[in-house]
Amino acid sequence: RPRTLKANQTNQLSPFSGPSVPVTKKLPLTGNMGFYRNALGTGLQTEKVAVILELVNAQSAGLGIPLPKGTVRVYKKDKSGAEQFVGEDAIDHTPKDETVRLHVGDAFDVVAERAQTDFKAVSPRQNESSWTITLRNRKDEDIVVTVREPMGGDWTLVSSSLPGKKVDQQTLEFEVPVPKGKEVKLTY
């Protein structure tokens, strides 16, 4: 696209845009591996729920070209039709037909609180801990928060209020539906 620059003027050019690329929004809450090794005794901890946007760099999705390393800015139309800046993230060089994940910030209208409710040293090399994670949805829509807990060593989920899934050797995951305006407690 042609641009006219005056003396000493700078102009930023966008190499391309994807105005209608299908995007999946995810709301992950990720714990800390150190949580499970000790009795924390810190009471309630407020945590941030991330906002992750996923898209496939495919021609069928409106892209399908090698994406250069750089900053991706995300805009969304508001009720009046005006574009509002949602967030941005840096990506690495991404070939076509690969998934792009953008961390565009933290959800300000989803509140997460974590509390260790019990800790027991069963032996010098084994312990048990109990947790409650409270999620409050202040949005005008139902959401699902993906709680991902990084576990170390040999671990077993003994009981939980929702089904947990062992994603890999070190990751326990829960899908927690939270209706709009409600609070949900996950205990495990």
C-alpha positions as YAML, in Angstrom:
chain: A
units: angstrom
residues:
- id: 1
  name: ARG
  ca: [0.00, 0.00, 0.00]
- id: 2
  name: PRO
  ca: [1.47, 3.37, -0.89]
- id: 3
  name: ARG
  ca: [2.33, 5.76, 1.95]
- id: 4
  name: THR
  ca: [3.56, 9.34, 1.84]
- id: 5
  name: LEU
  ca: [6.07, 10.30, 4.51]
- id: 6
  name: LYS
  ca: [7.08, 13.86, 5.31]
- id: 7
  name: ALA
  ca: [10.63, 14.70, 6.38]
- id: 8
  name: ASN
  ca: [11.52, 13.10, 9.75]
- id: 9
  name: GLN
  ca: [8.11, 11.41, 9.96]
- id: 10
  name: THR
  ca: [7.63, 7.81, 11.14]
- id: 11
  name: ASN
  ca: [4.75, 5.63, 10.05]
- id: 12
  name: GLN
  ca: [4.02, 2.10, 11.21]
- id: 13
  name: LEU
  ca: [2.72, -0.29, 8.56]
- id: 14
  name: SER
  ca: [0.70, -3.42, 9.21]
- id: 15
  name: PRO
  ca: [1.87, -6.17, 6.82]
- id: 16
  name: PHE
  ca: [-1.58, -7.82, 6.85]
- id: 17
  name: SER
  ca: [-4.72, -8.18, 8.94]
- id: 18
  name: GLY
  ca: [-7.16, -10.96, 9.66]
- id: 19
  name: PRO
  ca: [-10.51, -9.27, 10.24]
- id: 20
  name: SER
  ca: [-12.57, -12.46, 10.46]
- id: 21
  name: VAL
  ca: [-10.27, -15.17, 11.78]
- id: 22
  name: PRO
  ca: [-12.15, -17.63, 14.04]
- id: 23
  name: VAL
  ca: [-10.78, -17.40, 17.56]
- id: 24
  name: THR
  ca: [-11.26, -19.64, 20.60]
- id: 25
  name: LYS
  ca: [-11.11, -17.89, 23.98]
- id: 26
  name: LYS
  ca: [-9.75, -19.82, 26.96]
- id: 27
  name: LEU
  ca: [-9.58, -18.84, 30.62]
- id: 28
  name: PRO
  ca: [-6.80, -20.81, 32.35]
- id: 29
  name: LEU
  ca: [-5.87, -20.57, 36.03]
- id: 30
  name: THR
  ca: [-2.43, -22.10, 36.58]
- id: 31
  name: GLY
  ca: [-1.12, -23.09, 39.98]
- id: 32
  name: ASN
  ca: [2.45, -23.34, 41.24]
- id: 33
  name: MET
  ca: [4.30, -26.64, 41.70]
- id: 34
  name: GLY
  ca: [5.60, -25.45, 45.08]
- id: 35
  name: PHE
  ca: [2.06, -25.34, 46.46]
- id: 36
  name: TYR
  ca: [1.98, -29.10, 46.99]
- id: 37
  name: ARG
  ca: [5.23, -29.66, 48.86]
- id: 38
  name: ASN
  ca: [4.56, -27.76, 52.08]
- id: 39
  name: ALA
  ca: [1.92, -26.54, 54.46]
- id: 40
  name: LEU
  ca: [1.49, -22.99, 53.19]
- id: 41
  name: GLY
  ca: [-0.55, -21.60, 56.05]
- id: 42
  name: THR
  ca: [-1.04, -18.34, 54.15]
- id: 43
  name: GLY
  ca: [-4.83, -18.45, 54.08]
- id: 44
  name: LEU
  ca: [-6.68, -17.16, 51.04]
- id: 45
  name: GLN
  ca: [-4.62, -16.21, 47.98]
- id: 46
  name: THR
  ca: [-6.13, -14.17, 45.15]
- id: 47
  name: GLU
  ca: [-4.91, -15.28, 41.72]
- id: 48
  name: LYS
  ca: [-5.25, -14.07, 38.14]
- id: 49
  name: VAL
  ca: [-7.18, -15.93, 35.46]
- id: 50
  name: ALA
  ca: [-5.44, -15.46, 32.11]
- id: 51
  name: VAL
  ca: [-7.18, -14.72, 28.81]
- id: 52
  name: ILE
  ca: [-5.76, -16.85, 26.00]
- id: 53
  name: LEU
  ca: [-6.92, -16.57, 22.39]
- id: 54
  name: GLU
  ca: [-6.20, -19.49, 20.06]
- id: 55
  name: LEU
  ca: [-6.43, -19.41, 16.29]
- id: 56
  name: VAL
  ca: [-5.31, -21.70, 13.51]
- id: 57
  name: ASN
  ca: [-3.06, -20.13, 10.89]
- id: 58
  name: ALA
  ca: [-4.94, -21.82, 8.05]
- id: 59
  name: GLN
  ca: [-6.23, -20.53, 4.74]
- id: 60
  name: SER
  ca: [-9.72, -21.76, 5.65]
- id: 61
  name: ALA
  ca: [-9.56, -19.48, 8.72]
- id: 62
  name: GLY
  ca: [-8.59, -16.40, 6.69]
- id: 63
  name: LEU
  ca: [-4.80, -16.63, 7.08]
- id: 64
  name: GLY
  ca: [-2.69, -19.58, 5.89]
- id: 65
  name: ILE
  ca: [0.57, -17.72, 5.38]
- id: 66
  name: PRO
  ca: [3.84, -17.88, 7.32]
- id: 67
  name: LEU
  ca: [3.47, -15.37, 10.16]
- id: 68
  name: PRO
  ca: [6.60, -13.36, 10.98]
- id: 69
  name: LYS
  ca: [7.87, -12.97, 14.53]
- id: 70
  name: GLY
  ca: [6.37, -9.84, 16.05]
- id: 71
  name: THR
  ca: [3.51, -8.28, 17.93]
- id: 72
  name: VAL
  ca: [-0.09, -9.28, 17.33]
- id: 73
  name: ARG
  ca: [-2.70, -6.72, 18.39]
- id: 74
  name: VAL
  ca: [-6.28, -7.82, 18.97]
- id: 75
  name: TYR
  ca: [-9.34, -5.59, 18.53]
- id: 76
  name: LYS
  ca: [-13.01, -6.34, 19.10]
- id: 77
  name: LYS
  ca: [-16.04, -4.35, 18.01]
- id: 78
  name: ASP
  ca: [-18.14, -2.96, 20.85]
- id: 79
  name: LYS
  ca: [-21.94, -2.56, 20.83]
- id: 80
  name: SER
  ca: [-21.69, 0.65, 18.76]
- id: 81
  name: GLY
  ca: [-19.47, -1.05, 16.16]
- id: 82
  name: ALA
  ca: [-16.31, 0.81, 17.15]
- id: 83
  name: GLU
  ca: [-13.14, -1.27, 17.43]
- id: 84
  name: GLN
  ca: [-11.75, -1.53, 20.94]
- id: 85
  name: PHE
  ca: [-8.22, -2.67, 21.75]
- id: 86
  name: VAL
  ca: [-8.40, -6.00, 23.63]
- id: 87
  name: GLY
  ca: [-4.72, -6.79, 24.09]
- id: 88
  name: GLU
  ca: [-1.51, -7.87, 22.41]
- id: 89
  name: ASP
  ca: [1.11, -10.56, 22.57]
- id: 90
  name: ALA
  ca: [4.36, -11.40, 20.81]
- id: 91
  name: ILE
  ca: [4.56, -14.48, 18.61]
- id: 92
  name: ASP
  ca: [7.50, -16.36, 17.15]
- id: 93
  name: HIS
  ca: [7.78, -17.20, 13.46]
- id: 94
  name: THR
  ca: [4.76, -19.40, 12.82]
- id: 95
  name: PRO
  ca: [4.30, -21.59, 9.73]
- id: 96
  name: LYS
  ca: [0.93, -22.00, 8.07]
- id: 97
  name: ASP
  ca: [-1.50, -24.56, 9.50]
- id: 98
  name: GLU
  ca: [-0.12, -24.19, 13.05]
- id: 99
  name: THR
  ca: [-2.01, -22.95, 16.12]
- id: 100
  name: VAL
  ca: [-1.21, -19.50, 17.49]
- id: 101
  name: ARG
  ca: [-1.79, -18.85, 21.21]
- id: 102
  name: LEU
  ca: [-2.00, -15.25, 22.37]
- id: 103
  name: HIS
  ca: [-1.95, -14.26, 26.06]
- id: 104
  name: VAL
  ca: [-3.79, -10.95, 25.78]
- id: 105
  name: GLY
  ca: [-3.99, -10.22, 29.51]
- id: 106
  name: ASP
  ca: [-5.84, -11.28, 32.64]
- id: 107
  name: ALA
  ca: [-9.61, -11.42, 33.12]
- id: 108
  name: PHE
  ca: [-10.64, -8.56, 35.40]
- id: 109
  name: ASP
  ca: [-14.20, -9.87, 35.73]
- id: 110
  name: VAL
  ca: [-13.29, -13.39, 36.86]
- id: 111
  name: VAL
  ca: [-12.05, -13.66, 40.45]
- id: 112
  name: ALA
  ca: [-10.05, -16.66, 41.64]
- id: 113
  name: GLU
  ca: [-9.09, -17.43, 45.23]
- id: 114
  name: ARG
  ca: [-7.07, -20.41, 46.43]
- id: 115
  name: ALA
  ca: [-6.83, -21.82, 49.94]
- id: 116
  name: GLN
  ca: [-4.97, -24.83, 51.24]
- id: 117
  name: THR
  ca: [-7.49, -26.44, 53.60]
- id: 118
  name: ASP
  ca: [-5.35, -29.30, 54.91]
- id: 119
  name: PHE
  ca: [-1.78, -30.62, 54.79]
- id: 120
  name: LYS
  ca: [-0.53, -33.91, 56.15]
- id: 121
  name: ALA
  ca: [3.03, -35.30, 56.06]
- id: 122
  name: VAL
  ca: [2.29, -39.01, 55.64]
- id: 123
  name: SER
  ca: [6.01, -39.89, 55.61]
- id: 124
  name: PRO
  ca: [9.28, -37.99, 55.07]
- id: 125
  name: ARG
  ca: [8.77, -38.37, 51.29]
- id: 126
  name: GLN
  ca: [4.98, -38.35, 51.00]
- id: 127
  name: ASN
  ca: [2.32, -35.81, 51.86]
- id: 128
  name: GLU
  ca: [-1.33, -35.08, 51.26]
- id: 129
  name: SER
  ca: [-2.89, -31.67, 50.81]
- id: 130
  name: SER
  ca: [-6.43, -30.43, 50.29]
- id: 131
  name: TRP
  ca: [-7.41, -27.33, 48.35]
- id: 132
  name: THR
  ca: [-10.39, -25.13, 47.64]
- id: 133
  name: ILE
  ca: [-10.41, -22.88, 44.61]
- id: 134
  name: THR
  ca: [-13.24, -20.34, 44.51]
- id: 135
  name: LEU
  ca: [-14.15, -18.85, 41.13]
- id: 136
  name: ARG
  ca: [-16.53, -15.88, 40.79]
- id: 137
  name: ASN
  ca: [-17.87, -14.93, 37.36]
- id: 138
  name: ARG
  ca: [-18.75, -11.22, 37.10]
- id: 139
  name: LYS
  ca: [-19.29, -11.44, 33.33]
- id: 140
  name: ASP
  ca: [-22.68, -11.31, 31.58]
- id: 141
  name: GLU
  ca: [-22.10, -14.78, 30.13]
- id: 142
  name: ASP
  ca: [-21.39, -18.29, 31.35]
- id: 143
  name: ILE
  ca: [-17.71, -19.30, 31.26]
- id: 144
  name: VAL
  ca: [-15.47, -22.31, 31.74]
- id: 145
  name: VAL
  ca: [-12.22, -21.84, 33.66]
- id: 146
  name: THR
  ca: [-9.50, -24.43, 33.04]
- id: 147
  name: VAL
  ca: [-7.68, -25.00, 36.34]
- id: 148
  name: ARG
  ca: [-4.22, -26.47, 35.62]
- id: 149
  name: GLU
  ca: [-2.25, -27.67, 38.60]
- id: 150
  name: PRO
  ca: [1.44, -28.52, 38.07]
- id: 151
  name: MET
  ca: [2.23, -31.49, 40.29]
- id: 152
  name: GLY
  ca: [5.70, -32.84, 40.89]
- id: 153
  name: GLY
  ca: [6.80, -36.42, 41.40]
- id: 154
  name: ASP
  ca: [4.44, -39.36, 41.78]
- id: 155
  name: TRP
  ca: [0.96, -38.06, 42.58]
- id: 156
  name: THR
  ca: [-2.65, -39.24, 42.78]
- id: 157
  name: LEU
  ca: [-5.90, -37.31, 42.92]
- id: 158
  name: VAL
  ca: [-7.68, -38.83, 45.93]
- id: 159
  name: SER
  ca: [-11.03, -37.02, 45.65]
- id: 160
  name: SER
  ca: [-12.51, -33.91, 44.06]
- id: 161
  name: SER
  ca: [-15.80, -32.06, 43.66]
- id: 162
  name: LEU
  ca: [-15.38, -32.12, 39.85]
- id: 163
  name: PRO
  ca: [-13.69, -34.71, 37.65]
- id: 164
  name: GLY
  ca: [-9.96, -34.14, 37.33]
- id: 165
  name: LYS
  ca: [-7.85, -35.26, 34.39]
- id: 166
  name: LYS
  ca: [-4.19, -36.27, 34.44]
- id: 167
  name: VAL
  ca: [-2.99, -34.40, 31.33]
- id: 168
  name: ASP
  ca: [0.59, -35.61, 31.66]
- id: 169
  name: GLN
  ca: [2.95, -36.81, 34.39]
- id: 170
  name: GLN
  ca: [3.03, -33.39, 36.05]
- id: 171
  name: THR
  ca: [-0.34, -31.79, 35.26]
- id: 172
  name: LEU
  ca: [-3.76, -32.15, 36.86]
- id: 173
  name: GLU
  ca: [-6.56, -30.33, 35.04]
- id: 174
  name: PHE
  ca: [-10.16, -29.43, 35.87]
- id: 175
  name: GLU
  ca: [-12.75, -27.84, 33.57]
- id: 176
  name: VAL
  ca: [-14.87, -25.65, 35.88]
- id: 177
  name: PRO
  ca: [-18.12, -24.22, 34.47]
- id: 178
  name: VAL
  ca: [-19.06, -20.96, 36.18]
- id: 179
  name: PRO
  ca: [-22.50, -19.48, 35.36]
- id: 180
  name: LYS
  ca: [-22.77, -15.71, 34.91]
- id: 181
  name: GLY
  ca: [-23.00, -13.84, 38.21]
- id: 182
  name: LYS
  ca: [-22.30, -16.99, 40.25]
- id: 183
  name: GLU
  ca: [-19.58, -18.48, 42.44]
- id: 184
  name: VAL
  ca: [-18.29, -22.03, 42.14]
- id: 185
  name: LYS
  ca: [-15.97, -23.86, 44.54]
- id: 186
  name: LEU
  ca: [-13.64, -26.56, 43.33]
- id: 187
  name: THR
  ca: [-12.34, -28.78, 46.13]
- id: 188
  name: TYR
  ca: [-9.79, -31.56, 45.77]
...
